[in-house]
């Protein structure tokens, strides 16, 4: 099995980034959604209050890793864990 392309390195940042707990909370809420949700709705669904900047950094982190898609209607968890999907992606990359 061939390894997938490496994600880009995160940009350098000043100040504090999202905590591991924040990343887990964001992932948990996004995985439960079946439609894109706005950042304001995501903030409301989180079990504890998160400031906008750490939330934005968490979304950017997951987007860089290919787990999240963000568009005009909001944010959606799009990571596909099905092995058949990743086998197909590997075939696409070979072409």
C-alpha positions as CSV (number, residue, x, y, z in Angstrom):
1,X,0.0,0.0,0.0
2,X,1.4,3.3,-1.0
3,X,1.4,6.2,1.4
4,X,-0.8,9.2,0.7
5,X,0.6,12.7,0.1
6,X,2.0,14.4,3.1
7,X,-0.1,17.3,4.5
8,X,1.6,20.7,4.5
9,X,3.3,22.0,7.6
10,X,1.2,24.2,9.8
11,X,1.8,28.0,9.5
12,X,3.8,29.5,12.3
13,X,1.6,31.3,14.7
14,X,1.9,33.9,17.4
15,X,0.1,33.4,20.6
16,X,-1.8,30.3,21.7
17,X,-3.4,27.8,19.4
18,X,-6.3,25.5,20.1
19,X,-5.9,23.0,22.9
20,X,-6.2,19.3,22.4
21,X,-9.6,19.4,24.2
22,X,-10.8,22.1,21.8
23,X,-9.8,20.0,18.8
24,X,-11.6,17.0,20.2
25,X,-14.8,19.0,21.0
26,X,-14.8,20.5,17.5
27,X,-14.3,17.1,15.9
28,X,-17.0,15.4,17.9
29,X,-19.6,18.1,17.0
30,X,-18.7,18.1,13.3
31,X,-18.8,14.3,13.0
32,X,-22.4,14.3,14.3
33,X,-23.5,16.8,11.7
34,X,-24.9,15.6,8.3
35,X,-25.0,19.1,6.8
36,X,-22.6,22.1,6.8
37,X,-23.0,24.3,9.9
38,X,-21.8,27.9,10.4
39,X,-19.1,28.7,12.9
40,X,-21.7,30.5,15.1
41,X,-23.8,27.3,15.2
42,X,-20.7,25.3,15.9
43,X,-19.8,27.6,18.8
44,X,-23.4,27.1,20.2
45,X,-23.1,23.3,19.9
46,X,-19.8,23.0,21.7
47,X,-20.0,21.8,25.4
48,X,-18.0,24.8,26.6
49,X,-17.4,28.3,25.3
50,X,-14.5,28.7,22.8
51,X,-13.2,32.0,21.5
52,X,-13.4,32.7,17.8
53,X,-9.6,32.6,17.1
54,X,-8.9,29.1,18.6
55,X,-12.0,27.8,16.9
56,X,-10.9,29.2,13.5
57,X,-7.4,27.7,14.1
58,X,-9.0,24.3,14.9
59,X,-11.0,24.4,11.6
60,X,-7.9,25.4,9.7
61,X,-6.0,22.5,11.3
62,X,-8.6,20.0,10.2
63,X,-8.9,21.5,6.8
64,X,-5.2,21.3,6.2
65,X,-5.3,17.6,7.2
66,X,-8.2,17.0,4.7
67,X,-10.8,16.2,7.4
68,X,-13.0,19.2,7.0
69,X,-14.4,21.1,4.0
70,X,-15.4,24.7,4.4
71,X,-17.7,26.6,2.0
72,X,-20.2,29.4,1.8
73,X,-22.8,27.3,3.8
74,X,-20.4,26.4,6.6
75,X,-18.1,23.6,7.8
76,X,-18.6,19.9,7.2
77,X,-16.6,16.9,8.4
78,X,-15.5,15.1,5.2
79,X,-12.9,12.6,6.2
80,X,-13.8,9.2,4.6
81,X,-12.4,6.3,6.7
82,X,-13.6,3.6,4.2
83,X,-10.5,1.7,3.0
84,X,-12.1,1.2,-0.5
85,X,-12.2,5.0,-0.9
86,X,-8.5,5.4,-0.1
87,X,-7.6,2.5,-2.5
88,X,-9.5,4.4,-5.2
89,X,-7.7,7.6,-4.4
90,X,-4.3,5.8,-4.7
91,X,-5.4,4.6,-8.1
92,X,-6.4,8.1,-9.2
93,X,-3.0,9.4,-8.1
94,X,-1.1,6.8,-10.2
95,X,-2.9,7.9,-13.4
